[in-house]
């Protein structure tokens, strides 16, 4: 189960690093998010967002290697994705490309939450048995 959990952490990290990879490519941001990037303010906000996603993504990938960070990385990843999902449903008129991003966040959030809960449940059960 731990290998599966690590795999989900890696996948979640890659999902977060993808926007980071668009940091210097305005055309890619426009294409992938379906937004007009002619406004310098929007460019600044989306590029800054890309930096934060990169930090979260690298943290998630690091946590897949370093077991002691599983909990905080899972929490940060879930907060990031669930907040996007919630905001998506609060704002009307969001385009189809952002709907696709939201759906990816839904699937990855479910996988991360389930794998974290199952891993921690199994891990706690094993620790309980060892103490007996």
Secondary structure, DSSP 8 states (H G I E B T S, - for coil): -HHHHHHHHHHHHHHHHHHHHTTT-HHHHHHHHT--TTSHHHHHHHHHHHHHHHHHHHHHHHHHH-GGGHHHHHHHHHHHHHHHHHHHHHSTT--HHHHHHHHHHHHHHHHHHHHHHHHHHHHHHHHHHHH-
